Amino acid sequence: RIVVLFLSSDHDEYRPPVWKSYLYQLQQEAPHPRRVTCTCEVRTHFLSVKDADQLLSQAEGSYLIRESQRQPGTYTLALRFGNQTRNFRLYHDGKHFVGEKRFESIHDLVTDGLITLYIETKAAEYIAKMTINPIYEHVGYTTLNQEPTLKKHLPHSPEALDGPAPAKDDCNTEERVRTDTCLTSLVRRATLRESDLAPKYEKVHNFKVHTFRGPHWCEYCANFMWGLIAQGVKCADCGLNVHKQCSKVVPNDCQPDLRHVKKVYSCDLTTLVKAHNTKRPMVVDMCIQEIEARGLQSEGLYRISGFSELIEDVKLAFDRDGEKADISSNAYEDINIITGALKLYFRELPIPIITYDAYPRFIETGKITDPEKRLESLHEALKLLPPAHCETLRYLMAHLKRVTQYEKENLMSSENLGIVFGPTLMRAPELDAMTALNDIRYQRLVVETLITNEDVLF
């Protein structure tokens, strides 16, 4: 099967992919469920496997539910497919299921099962090769930087599609579906322009199993996503829709969309900066700028806590208003509220600034007593951090070093700041309480060394 992926030879403009209809056509051809009720008298309380097979032999898609003879109280779904009866253990926990998918009704379960069995039987080889020659490489972030000219390049005739032309009514519906799908995340990615100042951070997609309402096509391989529910996965950060098997080979080039990133606090750091197209989280930049403008000489800076309710107000302001949040002295006169909001941001990161993966290496660095060797080890450990994390850490350490320059006024040395920020920037990954307690001294040493040698290490 030969598919022409794009309809224009103009490499400077967005070219919507041609969605492949083969699997969609197979889903339309799949057997329909036919519930069979046993009306004849049976010798025992149970319907035997042989009796069930005889009842279901009438037509493909026939099904019934019978109580198990071997385990009374449990039930089996008997389904006719491929001229043979297939038996599945049936479960119910408020919804019906035989595998991972859960359904409101037995009818929906059987419908989805027949679609899956039919497509995976008819197109096993085709499905195995779906990830070969994907359309995704043609519509990725790096190659599509021009504004889309949709009207010019949308398909005009069914002959351009994969496979034979559908019936007229189906054609109109299917064409609208393809057009609607085309106008989602692929087009959004196509319109993204790379700014000279924009950081090029790599980010993996945050895929979650998703139920698509209405027909949907995979934005990696361009094939139809079959089934009634949980047909594929959707990136919670950028909205990319793909098959589960395609998600394993999608490049780590997620470009988060602000429509999907609903908050600032408790959001993955790389996700946040890519969504807002910034080098660092706006919370970090704005709080540090405010602190340096009016708080560097404040006694006990970062050590003294502000009122927790007001700190929570700042958090809510950032979540609600983003970079438009007002954290000026007019809104929050006490600078400790701003320092508290900054520390809270770091504490609530799902992945700490010093990531769980890099944590053991940083702790080992803290145990090195020789200053020069510790610096060398710390320099290597920093390479383990994601770029967005490393940049944010660099900016914070430069700020904290400036804080120490006012030590006479604020009484905050690099050692004191290390005590405050050690547990905030470094969180032990599932260690027992005693080990985590022992790590605190090394966390302090690591942060203290980072502050003191900020100009050398970054």
C-alpha positions in Angstrom: 0.0 0.0 0.0 1.6 3.2 -1.2 0.7 6.4 0.6 1.5 10.0 -0.5 2.1 11.8 2.7 1.9 15.4 1.6 0.0 17.2 -1.1 2.5 20.0 -1.8 6.1 20.1 -2.9 6.5 23.5 -1.3 8.9 22.9 1.6 8.5 26.3 3.1 4.8 25.9 4.1 2.9 23.6 6.4 1.7 20.5 4.6 -1.1 18.6 6.4 -0.6 14.8 6.4 -2.9 12.5 4.5 -4.6 10.4 7.2 -4.6 6.7 6.3 -8.1 5.1 6.2 -7.3 1.4 6.0 -7.8 0.6 9.7 -10.9 2.9 9.8 -12.4 0.8 7.0 -11.6 -2.4 8.8 -13.4 -1.1 12.0 -16.4 -0.4 9.8 -16.3 -4.0 8.6 -15.9 -5.6 12.0 -18.7 -8.0 13.1 -21.5 -6.4 15.2 -22.4 -7.9 18.5 -25.5 -10.2 18.7 -26.6 -11.2 22.2 -27.9 -14.8 22.4 -30.3 -15.9 25.1 -30.7 -19.5 26.0 -34.4 -20.4 25.6 -34.0 -24.2 25.7 -34.1 -26.3 28.9 -30.7 -27.4 30.2 -30.1 -30.5 32.2 -28.2 -28.8 35.0 -28.0 -25.3 36.5 -25.0 -24.6 34.3 -24.8 -24.1 30.5 -21.9 -26.3 29.2 -19.2 -25.2 26.9 -20.6 -27.5 24.2 -24.1 -26.0 24.6 -22.7 -22.5 24.4 -20.7 -23.3 21.3 -23.8 -24.7 19.6 -25.9 -21.6 20.5 -23.3 -19.2 19.2 -22.6 -21.1 15.9 -25.4 -19.1 14.2 -23.4 -15.9 13.4 -20.1 -14.0 13.9 -20.3 -11.6 16.8 -22.8 -13.7 18.7 -22.2 -13.8 22.5 -23.6 -15.0 25.7 -22.6 -15.0 29.4 -22.7 -18.3 31.3 -21.8 -19.2 34.9 -18.6 -21.2 35.3 -19.1 -24.9 36.1 -15.7 -25.2 37.8 -16.0 -22.0 39.8 -19.7 -21.2 40.6 -20.2 -17.5 41.2 -17.8 -16.6 38.4 -18.8 -15.9 34.9 -17.5 -16.4 31.4 -18.1 -14.3 28.3 -18.5 -16.7 25.3 -17.9 -14.9 22.0 -18.1 -16.2 18.4 -15.3 -14.9 16.2 -13.4 -16.5 13.3 -15.8 -19.4 13.2 -14.9 -20.5 16.7 -16.1 -19.7 20.2 -13.7 -17.8 22.4 -14.1 -17.8 26.2 -13.1 -14.9 28.4 -13.3 -14.7 32.2 -15.7 -11.8 32.9 -15.1 -9.4 35.9 -17.2 -6.6 37.4 -16.1 -3.9 39.8 -18.8 -1.4 39.0 -17.8 -1.7 35.3 -17.4 -4.8 33.1 -13.9 -6.0 32.0 -11.9 -8.9 30.7 -8.6 -7.0 30.4 -7.4 -3.5 31.1 -10.3 -1.7 29.5 -13.5 -1.1 31.6 -16.9 -0.7 30.1 -20.3 0.6 31.3 -22.1 -2.3 29.4 -21.4 -5.8 28.2 -22.6 -4.6 24.7 -19.8 -2.0 24.6 -17.2 -4.5 25.8 -18.2 -7.0 23.1 -18.3 -4.3 20.4 -14.8 -3.1 21.3 -13.5 -6.7 21.5 -14.9 -7.6 18.1 -13.3 -4.5 16.6 -9.9 -5.3 18.2 -10.0 -9.0 17.2 -11.0 -8.2 13.6 -8.4 -5.5 13.0 -5.6 -7.4 14.8 -6.5 -10.5 12.7 -6.9 -8.8 9.4 -4.0 -6.3 9.7 -1.5 -7.9 12.0 1.4 -7.3 9.6 0.2 -3.8 8.8 0.0 -2.9 12.5 3.5 -4.3 13.2 4.9 -1.9 10.6 2.9 1.2 11.5 5.8 3.0 13.1 8.0 2.7 9.9 8.1 5.9 7.9 6.0 8.0 10.3 4.6 11.3 9.3 5.8 12.8 12.6 9.3 13.4 11.3 7.8 15.7 8.6 5.7 17.7 11.0 8.0 17.9 14.0 8.9 21.1 15.8 12.2 21.6 14.0 11.1 21.4 10.4 7.8 23.4 10.6 8.4 27.0 11.4 6.1 28.6 8.9 2.5 29.8 9.2 0.1 27.2 7.9 -1.8 27.9 4.7 -4.5 25.4 5.4 -7.0 26.2 2.7 -4.4 25.8 0.0 -3.2 22.4 1.1 -6.2 20.6 2.5 -7.2 17.5 0.5 -9.9 18.1 -2.1 -10.8 14.7 -3.3 -11.1 11.2 -1.8 -8.7 9.8 -4.4 -5.9 11.5 -2.4 -6.6 9.3 0.5 -5.2 5.8 1.3 -7.4 3.0 -0.1 -10.6 3.1 -2.2 -12.9 6.1 -2.1 -15.6 5.7 0.6 -19.3 6.3 -0.1 -20.4 9.9 -0.6 -21.9 10.4 2.8 -19.1 8.6 4.6 -16.6 10.7 2.6 -18.0 14.0 3.8 -18.0 12.8 7.4 -14.6 11.3 7.2 -13.2 14.4 5.5 -14.5 16.6 8.2 -12.9 14.4 10.8 -9.5 14.5 9.1 -9.7 18.2 8.8 -10.7 18.7 12.4 -7.8 16.4 13.5 -5.5 18.2 11.2 -6.3 21.5 13.0 -5.1 20.2 16.4 -1.6 19.8 17.8 0.1 19.2 14.4 -0.9 22.6 13.2 -0.1 24.2 16.5 3.4 22.7 16.3 3.7 23.9 12.7 3.1 27.5 13.7 5.7 27.6 16.4 8.6 29.8 15.6 12.0 29.3 17.2 13.1 32.5 19.0 16.8 33.3 19.1 16.4 33.6 22.9 14.2 30.6 23.4 15.9 27.7 25.2 16.0 24.4 23.3 15.2 22.1 26.2 14.5 18.5 25.5 11.3 17.2 27.1 9.6 13.8 27.0 5.9 13.6 26.3 3.6 13.0 29.3 1.4 10.4 27.7 -1.8 9.2 29.4 -4.3 6.6 28.2 -7.2 8.5 26.6 -10.6 7.8 25.2 -11.3 9.8 22.1 -14.8 10.8 21.2 -15.4 10.2 17.6 -12.9 8.9 15.0 -9.2 10.0 15.7 -6.0 9.4 13.8 -2.5 8.9 15.2 -0.4 12.0 14.8 2.8 9.9 14.6 1.9 7.2 12.0 -1.3 8.8 10.5 -3.2 5.6 11.0 -6.7 5.3 12.5 -7.0 4.7 16.3 -9.4 1.9 16.6 -11.8 0.8 19.3 -14.6 2.3 21.4 -12.5 3.5 24.5 -8.9 3.9 25.4 -7.9 3.9 21.7 -4.5 5.5 22.4 -2.6 7.9 24.5 -2.7 11.7 24.7 0.2 13.9 26.0 -1.2 15.8 29.0 1.2 18.7 28.3 1.1 19.3 24.5 -2.0 17.3 23.4 -0.3 15.0 21.0 -2.5 12.0 20.2 -0.8 8.7 19.2 -1.2 4.9 19.4 0.2 3.3 22.6 2.8 1.5 20.5 3.7 4.7 18.6 4.3 6.5 21.9 7.3 4.4 22.6 9.1 5.8 19.5 7.9 9.4 19.5 10.9 11.8 19.9 11.4 13.7 23.2 10.3 17.0 21.7 7.2 17.8 23.6 6.2 21.5 23.2 3.7 22.1 26.1 0.6 24.1 25.3 -0.7 26.6 27.9 -4.2 25.2 27.4 -3.0 21.9 28.9 -0.6 23.4 31.5 -3.1 24.7 34.0 -0.9 25.8 36.9 2.5 27.1 37.8 3.2 25.5 41.2 3.5 21.7 41.3 4.1 21.7 37.5 7.2 19.9 36.1 9.9 22.6 35.7 10.8 21.7 32.1 7.1 21.6 31.1 6.5 25.0 32.6 9.4 26.8 30.9 8.7 25.2 27.5 5.0 26.1 27.8 5.8 29.8 28.6 8.9 29.8 26.2 11.2 31.1 29.0 14.7 30.1 30.2 13.5 29.7 33.8 10.2 29.5 35.6 8.6 33.0 36.0 8.2 32.4 39.7 11.9 32.1 40.1 12.7 35.2 38.0 10.0 37.4 39.5 10.6 36.5 43.2 14.4 36.9 42.9 14.0 40.2 41.2 11.6 41.4 43.9 13.9 40.2 46.7 17.0 41.8 45.2 15.1 45.1 44.7 14.0 45.5 48.3 15.2 42.7 50.6 18.9 41.9 50.4 19.5 43.6 53.7 16.6 42.1 55.5 17.8 40.2 58.6 17.3 36.5 58.4 16.4 36.5 54.7 15.2 33.1 53.7 15.5 31.9 57.3 12.6 33.8 58.7 9.2 32.5 57.5 6.4 34.7 56.3 2.7 34.1 57.1 1.7 30.9 55.5 -1.7 32.2 54.5 -0.1 35.0 52.5 2.5 32.7 51.0 -0.4 30.6 49.8 -2.0 33.8 48.3 1.2 34.3 46.3 1.0 30.7 45.1 -2.6 31.1 44.0 -1.7 34.4 42.3 1.0 32.7 40.2 -1.3 29.8 39.3 -4.1 32.1 38.3 -2.3 35.1 36.7 1.2 33.7 35.8 3.6 36.4 35.0 0.9 39.1 35.6 0.9 38.2 39.4 1.4 41.2 41.6 4.1 40.5 44.2 5.2 44.1 44.7 5.5 45.8 48.1 2.0 47.2 47.6 0.6 43.7 47.6 3.0 42.1 50.1 5.0 44.4 52.2 6.8 41.6 54.1 9.7 40.3 51.9 9.6 37.0 53.9 6.3 36.3 52.1 8.1 36.4 48.7 11.1 34.3 50.0 8.5 31.8 51.4 6.7 31.6 48.1 10.0 30.9 46.2 11.0 28.2 48.7 7.4 26.7 48.4 7.8 26.6 44.6 10.9 24.5 44.9 9.5 22.2 47.5 6.4 21.5 45.4 8.2 20.6 42.2 7.2 17.0 41.3 10.9 16.5 40.3 13.3 18.5 42.5 15.8 21.0 41.0 18.5 18.4 41.8 16.6 15.4 40.3 16.1 12.1 41.9 18.4 10.5 39.3 21.2 12.9 40.1 20.7 12.9 43.9 23.1 10.0 44.8 25.9 11.6 42.8 25.5 15.0 44.5 25.4 13.3 48.0 28.6 11.4 47.1 30.1 14.8 46.1 29.2 16.2 49.5 31.1 13.4 51.2 34.4 14.4 49.5 36.6 16.2 52.0 39.2 17.5 49.5 37.9 20.9 48.2 39.4 20.6 44.7 38.1 17.0 44.2 34.7 18.1 45.5 34.6 20.9 42.9 35.5 18.5 40.1 32.9 15.9 41.2 30.3 18.6 41.6 31.1 19.9 38.1 30.5 16.4 36.7 27.3 16.0 38.8 25.8 19.1 37.3 26.0 17.6 33.9 23.4 15.0 35.0 20.7 17.7 35.4 18.2 18.5 32.7 19.1 21.8 31.0 16.2 23.7 32.5 17.0 22.5 36.0 20.7 23.4 35.6 19.9 26.9 34.3 17.4 27.5 37.2 20.0 26.3 39.7 22.6 28.5 38.2 20.4 31.6 38.4 19.4 30.8 42.0 23.0 30.2 43.1 24.1 33.5 41.6 21.3 35.2 43.5 22.2 33.5 46.8 25.8 34.5 46.4 24.6 38.1 46.1 22.7 37.5 49.3 25.9 36.5 51.1 27.5 39.8 50.0 25.1 41.5 52.5 25.9 39.0 55.3 26.7 41.8 57.8 23.1 43.2 57.4 21.1 40.0 56.7 23.2 37.6 58.8 22.9 34.9 56.1 26.2 33.2 55.2 26.6 30.5 52.5 26.5 27.9 55.3 23.2 29.3 56.7 21.7 29.4 53.2 22.9 25.8 52.7 21.0 24.7 55.8 17.8 26.4 54.4 18.0 25.3 50.8 19.7 21.9 51.1 16.4 20.0 51.8 14.5 22.3 49.5 16.6 21.7 46.4 17.5 18.1 47.2 14.9 15.5 48.1 16.0 11.9 48.9 14.3 9.4 46.5 12.4 7.0 48.7 15.1 6.5 51.3 14.4 5.3 54.8 14.1 8.0 57.5 17.5 7.4 59.0 19.4 7.6 55.7 17.5 10.8 54.7 18.4 12.3 58.1 22.1 11.5 57.6 22.0 13.1 54.1 21.0 16.5 55.5 24.6 17.5 56.3 25.7 16.6 52.8 22.8 18.4 51.3 23.9 21.5 53.2 27.6 21.1 52.0 26.5 20.7 48.4 24.4 23.8 48.4 27.1 25.8 50.3 29.7 24.7 47.8 27.4 25.7 44.9 26.9 29.1 46.3 30.5 29.8 47.1 31.8 28.6 43.8 28.9 29.6 41.6 31.2 31.5 39.2 33.4 28.5 38.7 30.9 25.7 38.5 28.4 27.3 36.0 
